[in-house]
């Protein structure tokens, strides 16, 4: 019985994030890190509470700059993971300078006071959103932004239920995992927040509605039509973890259904906003507008924790409710980081750069798809790409062992990325990455596929 339980936990551990519990991780720690690193990793394991997808750690970092991480032993990794905070790379000079300057001035804004930087940031952020989508609340992290959105939706609609997708991720707080759809976050956590109705997502590869978005919309309408207590539909505009991209037709249909049934559309763009898709916000790709937009991660420039919600002017009628009563709500440091992020995106013309990089990545990854039978599907937009590995293209059996082998081979050669759902290589480089660095990363990846003998 214990053995079966252990196997179940191992299976769940590869659903999201890197694979932590196999012999390959032990081999990595034995062969790829020096004695100083091993000693520090042992201390890390001694003092920090262990949790899935975070421990054990791979290496000890001492620096991050541009597209690279650097370990204490001098090993450098091109970071195509970055926890989705590195839109403008690591330690961007303008970002560091702005934050250092703010450290010499106002470092904290006590409640009941505001500050000029927070106001400038709010003004700048809402200059990118549609007219009427111009009210914001700031918060230190994405999970809290989801919490604010859920509370606001209840206040606006008077309804407590929410629809979300199976396999979605909206944060690690208890309310966020309640509305999320990944079982690994919910184990031992019940009872969860009531009133959540989950539906199958529209995906193009795998799933019960594979390639049939009309059926996915039909299912959404069926749920909305049957329950008058549903007040919100919460969804990732594009599912970040394994890069699932619905069509404009789907999103426009979903928007119409929300309007038809009096349901607020909450879009979670915490990991993918600010240029990763070639647009400032992913919803722009689909010709829709959300009622509440959740933002975070890269909003702090890869240095300061910063998140936000943006919502409609007409929802600004709950001054008697504490919707986002957070200690660091109007953080001067976070506001400077967010303001500087937006300035860098503009000044370096990153939206235009990402569209050019998208064409380069598409051509290179589709070529690999044709070359390697191990690759079942390639999907992406901008600088967000997923490579799904299968042992057989007909049966689509997940190639989890091969995904792990490729991940470690790439790590050995200086490329770090996320493995999602056990078999999807997710590539999310900094938007500031050079073409030379992109080419180097793809060369490392191609060599790893060659080593697995994956040629079609």
C-alpha positions in Angstrom: 0.0 0.0 0.0 2.8 2.4 0.9 4.6 1.5 -2.3 1.4 2.3 -4.3 1.1 5.6 -2.5 4.7 6.5 -3.3 4.2 5.7 -6.9 1.1 7.9 -7.0 3.0 10.8 -5.5 5.9 10.3 -8.1 3.3 10.3 -10.9 1.7 13.5 -9.6 5.1 15.2 -9.1 5.7 15.3 -12.9 2.4 16.8 -13.7 3.7 20.3 -13.2 7.2 21.6 -13.1 10.6 19.8 -13.3 11.0 16.2 -12.4 12.6 16.1 -8.9 12.4 12.6 -7.5 14.1 10.3 -10.0 17.6 8.9 -10.1 18.6 11.5 -12.7 18.4 14.2 -10.1 20.8 12.3 -7.9 23.2 11.8 -10.8 23.1 15.5 -11.5 24.0 16.3 -7.9 26.7 13.7 -7.9 28.4 14.5 -11.2 27.6 18.1 -12.2 28.2 20.2 -9.1 31.3 20.8 -7.0 31.9 20.2 -3.3 31.1 23.7 -2.2 27.8 23.5 -4.1 27.0 20.1 -2.6 27.6 21.4 0.9 25.3 24.4 0.4 22.6 22.3 -1.2 22.7 20.0 1.8 22.2 23.1 4.1 19.4 24.3 1.9 17.7 20.9 2.2 18.2 21.0 5.9 16.6 24.4 6.7 13.9 24.9 4.1 10.6 23.1 4.2 10.5 20.6 1.3 7.7 20.9 -1.2 6.9 19.5 -4.6 8.4 21.3 -7.6 10.8 23.4 -5.5 13.0 20.8 -3.8 15.6 19.4 -4.1 17.4 22.3 -5.8 19.7 21.9 -8.8 22.5 24.4 -8.1 23.5 27.5 -6.1 23.3 30.8 -7.9 25.5 33.8 -7.3 24.5 36.1 -10.2 21.9 36.7 -12.8 22.3 39.2 -15.7 20.6 39.5 -19.0 19.6 36.1 -20.3 21.9 34.2 -18.0 22.1 32.7 -14.5 25.5 32.0 -13.0 26.3 29.5 -10.3 28.9 29.9 -7.6 31.1 27.5 -9.5 31.0 29.7 -12.6 28.6 27.6 -14.6 26.3 29.8 -16.8 22.7 28.9 -17.9 20.6 30.5 -20.5 17.4 30.8 -18.6 14.3 29.9 -20.6 12.3 29.5 -17.4 12.8 32.6 -15.2 9.6 31.9 -13.2 8.1 34.2 -15.9 9.5 37.3 -14.3 12.3 38.1 -16.8 10.6 39.9 -19.6 13.4 42.5 -19.6 16.0 40.0 -18.6 17.8 39.9 -15.3 19.3 42.9 -13.6 18.5 45.3 -16.4 20.7 48.3 -15.9 17.8 50.8 -16.2 15.8 48.7 -13.7 18.6 48.5 -11.2 19.4 52.2 -11.5 15.7 53.2 -11.0 15.4 51.0 -7.9 18.6 52.2 -6.4 17.5 55.7 -6.9 14.2 55.0 -5.2 16.1 53.4 -2.2 17.6 56.9 -1.6 14.1 58.4 -1.4 10.7 56.9 -0.3 11.1 53.2 0.4 7.7 52.5 2.0 4.2 54.0 1.8 2.2 53.7 4.9 -1.5 53.0 4.6 -3.8 56.1 4.3 -1.0 57.7 2.3 -0.1 57.5 -1.3 3.0 58.5 -3.3 3.8 60.0 -6.7 5.4 56.8 -8.1 2.4 54.7 -7.4 0.2 57.3 -9.1 2.5 57.5 -12.1 2.6 53.7 -12.4 -1.2 53.5 -12.3 -1.5 56.2 -15.0 1.1 54.5 -17.2 -0.3 51.0 -16.8 -3.9 52.0 -17.6 -2.7 53.9 -20.7 -2.3 50.5 -22.3 -5.7 49.1 -21.5 -9.0 49.9 -23.3 -11.1 52.9 -22.4 -13.1 52.2 -19.3 -10.7 49.5 -18.1 -8.9 52.0 -15.9 -9.2 51.2 -12.2 -6.4 49.3 -10.5 -5.4 47.8 -7.2 -1.8 46.9 -6.5 -0.7 43.9 -4.5 2.7 42.1 -3.9 2.0 38.8 -5.7 -0.2 37.2 -8.4 -2.1 34.9 -6.0 -3.3 38.0 -4.2 -4.3 39.6 -7.5 -6.5 36.5 -8.1 -8.0 36.9 -4.6 -8.9 40.5 -5.3 -10.5 39.6 -8.6 -12.6 36.9 -7.0 -13.8 39.2 -4.2 -14.6 42.0 -6.6 -16.6 39.6 -8.9 -18.7 38.6 -5.9 -19.3 42.2 -5.0 -20.2 43.2 -8.5 -22.5 40.3 -9.4 -23.8 39.3 -6.0 -23.0 35.7 -7.0 -20.3 33.5 -5.3 -19.7 30.8 -7.9 -16.9 30.8 -10.5 -16.1 28.7 -13.5 -12.5 27.7 -14.3 -10.6 25.2 -16.4 -9.3 21.9 -15.3 -5.5 21.9 -15.4 -5.4 25.7 -14.9 -3.0 27.4 -12.4 -3.9 30.6 -10.7 -1.6 30.7 -7.7 -0.7 28.9 -4.6 -2.9 30.6 -2.0 -5.8 28.5 -0.7 -8.5 30.4 -2.7 -6.3 30.3 -5.8 -5.8 26.5 -5.6 -9.5 26.2 -5.0 -10.3 27.8 -8.3 -7.3 26.2 -10.1 -7.5 22.9 -11.7 -4.3 21.0 -10.8 -4.7 18.2 -8.3 -1.1 18.3 -7.1 -1.9 21.7 -5.4 -5.1 20.4 -3.8 -3.9 17.2 -2.1 -4.4 17.3 1.7 -5.9 20.8 1.3 -9.6 20.1 1.6 -12.1 21.4 2.2 -11.5 24.0 -0.5 -13.4 27.1 -1.2 -16.9 26.1 -2.4 -18.7 27.3 -5.5 -16.1 26.3 -8.2 -17.3 24.7 -11.4 -14.5 23.3 -13.5 -14.8 22.6 -17.2 -12.5 21.0 -19.8 -10.2 23.5 -21.5 -10.2 24.0 -25.3 -6.9 22.5 -26.4 -5.5 21.5 -29.8 -3.5 18.5 -28.7 -4.9 15.9 -26.2 -8.0 16.4 -24.1 -11.7 15.4 -24.6 -12.3 18.4 -26.8 -9.1 18.1 -28.8 -9.4 20.4 -31.8 -13.2 20.9 -31.2 -13.6 24.4 -29.7 -17.2 24.5 -30.6 -17.9 21.6 -28.2 -15.8 23.4 -25.5 -18.0 26.5 -26.0 -21.1 24.4 -25.9 -20.0 22.9 -22.6 -19.3 26.4 -21.2 -22.8 27.6 -22.1 -24.3 24.4 -20.7 -22.7 25.2 -17.3 -23.6 28.9 -17.3 -27.2 28.3 -18.4 -27.8 25.7 -15.6 -26.5 27.8 -12.6 -27.7 31.3 -11.9 -25.2 31.6 -9.0 -22.2 31.7 -11.3 -20.8 35.2 -11.3 -17.3 34.8 -12.9 -15.4 32.9 -15.5 -11.7 32.8 -14.5 -9.2 31.6 -17.2 -5.7 32.0 -18.4 -5.9 33.8 -21.7 -3.1 31.4 -22.9 -2.2 28.5 -20.6 1.3 29.3 -19.7 2.6 26.0 -18.3 2.3 23.8 -21.4 1.4 26.6 -23.9 -2.2 25.9 -24.8 -3.5 28.7 -27.1 -7.3 28.9 -27.8 -8.4 30.6 -31.0 -9.9 34.1 -31.4 -13.2 32.4 -32.3 -13.2 30.6 -29.0 -12.4 33.7 -26.9 -14.9 35.8 -28.7 -17.5 33.1 -28.2 -16.7 32.9 -24.5 -16.9 36.7 -24.2 -20.3 36.6 -25.7 -21.5 33.9 -23.4 -20.3 35.9 -20.3 -22.2 38.9 -21.5 -25.3 36.7 -22.2 -25.4 35.2 -18.8 -24.2 38.2 -16.7 -20.9 36.6 -15.8 -17.6 38.6 -15.4 -14.7 37.5 -17.5 -11.5 37.4 -15.4 -8.4 36.9 -17.4 -5.2 35.7 -15.6 -2.2 37.0 -17.5 0.1 37.0 -14.5 2.9 35.0 -16.3 2.3 36.1 -19.9 1.5 39.8 -20.1 3.9 42.6 -21.0 5.1 41.5 -24.4 5.7 37.8 -24.2 3.1 37.1 -26.9 4.1 40.1 -29.0 1.3 42.2 -27.6 1.4 44.0 -24.3 -1.5 41.8 -23.2 -2.4 38.4 -24.6 -6.2 39.2 -24.9 -5.3 41.7 -27.6 -4.5 38.8 -29.9 -8.1 37.6 -29.7 -10.1 40.8 -30.1 -11.7 40.7 -26.7 -11.6 42.7 -23.4 -11.8 41.3 -19.9 -13.8 42.6 -17.1 -11.0 42.1 -14.7 -7.3 41.6 -15.7 -4.8 40.0 -13.4 -1.2 40.9 -13.8 2.1 40.1 -12.0 5.4 38.3 -12.1 7.3 40.3 -14.8 5.6 43.5 -13.6 8.3 43.8 -10.9 11.1 43.7 -13.5 12.5 40.4 -12.1 13.6 42.1 -8.9 10.6 43.3 -6.9 7.4 41.3 -6.2 4.6 43.3 -7.8 1.2 42.4 -9.1 -2.1 44.2 -10.0 -5.6 43.9 -11.2 -7.1 46.3 -13.7 -10.9 46.6 -13.9 -13.8 48.6 -15.2 -14.6 52.2 -14.1 -18.2 51.2 -13.3 -17.0 48.7 -10.7 -15.5 51.4 -8.6 -18.4 51.5 -6.1 -17.2 49.4 -3.2 -15.4 51.9 -1.1 -16.9 50.3 2.0 -15.2 46.9 1.3 -11.5 46.0 1.8 -10.9 44.3 -1.5 -7.1 44.3 -1.4 -6.0 45.5 2.0 -2.4 44.6 1.7 0.6 46.0 3.6 2.6 46.8 0.5 -0.3 47.9 -1.6 1.2 51.1 -3.0 4.8 50.1 -2.6 7.1 52.8 -4.0 9.7 50.2 -5.0 7.1 48.0 -6.7 5.7 51.0 -8.5 9.1 52.1 -9.7 9.8 48.6 -11.0 6.5 48.4 -12.9 6.9 51.9 -14.3 10.4 51.2 -15.4 9.4 47.8 -17.0 6.9 49.6 -19.2 9.5 52.2 -20.2 12.0 49.6 -21.1 9.4 47.7 -23.3 8.7 51.0 -25.1 12.3 52.2 -25.4 13.8 48.9 -26.6 10.8 48.3 -28.9 10.4 44.8 -27.4 6.9 44.1 -28.9 8.3 44.5 -32.4 11.4 42.4 -31.5 9.3 39.6 -30.1 7.2 39.3 -33.3 10.5 38.9 -35.3 11.7 36.4 -32.7 8.4 34.5 -33.0 9.0 33.9 -36.7 12.6 32.7 -36.0 11.4 30.3 -33.3 8.5 29.0 -35.3 10.8 28.1 -38.2 13.4 26.5 -36.1 11.1 24.5 -33.9 8.9 23.3 -36.8 12.0 22.1 -38.5 12.9 20.1 -35.3 9.3 18.7 -35.3 9.8 17.3 -38.8 13.2 15.9 -37.9 12.4 14.2 -34.5 9.7 11.6 -34.1 9.9 12.2 -30.3 8.2 15.6 -30.9 4.4 15.2 -31.1 3.5 18.8 -31.2 5.0 22.3 -31.3 2.9 25.3 -30.3 3.6 28.9 -29.4 3.4 32.6 -29.9 5.9 35.3 -29.4 8.6 34.0 -27.1 6.4 31.4 -25.4 6.8 27.9 -26.9 5.9 24.4 -25.9 7.4 21.2 -27.3 5.3 18.2 -26.4 7.2 14.8 -26.4 5.5 11.5 -27.2 6.8 8.0 -27.6 4.4 7.5 -30.5 2.8 10.2 -32.6 -0.4 8.1 -33.2 -1.1 7.0 -29.6 0.4 10.2 -28.1 1.8 8.4 -25.1 3.7 10.9 -23.0 7.5 10.6 -23.3 8.3 11.6 -19.7 11.5 9.8 -19.3 12.8 11.3 -22.6 11.7 14.8 -21.5 13.8 14.4 -18.3 16.8 13.1 -20.3 16.6 16.1 -22.6 16.2 18.5 -19.7 19.3 17.3 -17.9 21.4 17.1 -21.1 20.4 20.8 -21.8 21.3 21.7 -18.2 24.7 20.2 -18.6 25.3 22.3 -21.6 24.0 25.6 -20.2 20.3 25.8 -21.0 17.6 25.8 -18.4 13.9 25.5 -19.0 10.7 24.2 -17.5 9.2 20.7 -18.0 5.4 20.9 -17.7 2.8 18.1 -17.5 5.7 15.6 -17.4 6.4 15.8 -21.2 6.2 19.4 -22.4 9.4 21.4 -22.7 8.3 25.0 -22.1 10.6 27.7 -23.5 10.2 31.2 -22.1 13.4 33.2 -22.7 13.8 36.9 -21.7 12.3 39.2 -24.3 15.6 41.0 -24.4 17.5 37.9 -25.6 19.8 38.4 -28.5 19.4 36.4 -31.7 22.8 34.9 -31.1 21.7 33.6 -27.7 18.5 32.2 -29.2 20.6 30.3 -31.8 22.9 29.0 -29.1 19.9 27.8 -27.0 18.4 26.0 -30.0 21.7 24.4 -30.8 21.9 23.0 -27.3 18.3 21.7 -27.5 19.0 20.1 -30.9 22.1 18.4 -29.7 20.1 17.0 -26.8 17.5 15.5 -29.2 20.3 14.0 -31.3 21.7 12.3 -28.2 18.3 10.7 -27.5 18.3 9.2 -31.0 15.0 10.8 -31.6 15.3 11.2 -35.4 12.2 10.4 -37.4 
